[in-house]
């Protein structure tokens, strides 16, 4: 018998509100580059625009390092 595996990624919050976790991960990255914490509100508004936009907009100049 063959089993199928299905993976579902829902990063825009339709099924799972992942904004807090994403903001925490971005905060870790920001702090590792000498920056400060990343607020959840911008993450919520940017997450559906893709990872590149999310990182660039939340980290600003720190995203280029």
Secondary structure, DSSP 8 states (H G I E B T S, - for coil): ----------TTSSSS--HHHHHHHHHHHHHHTT-----HHHHHHHGGG-HHHHHHHHHGGGGG-
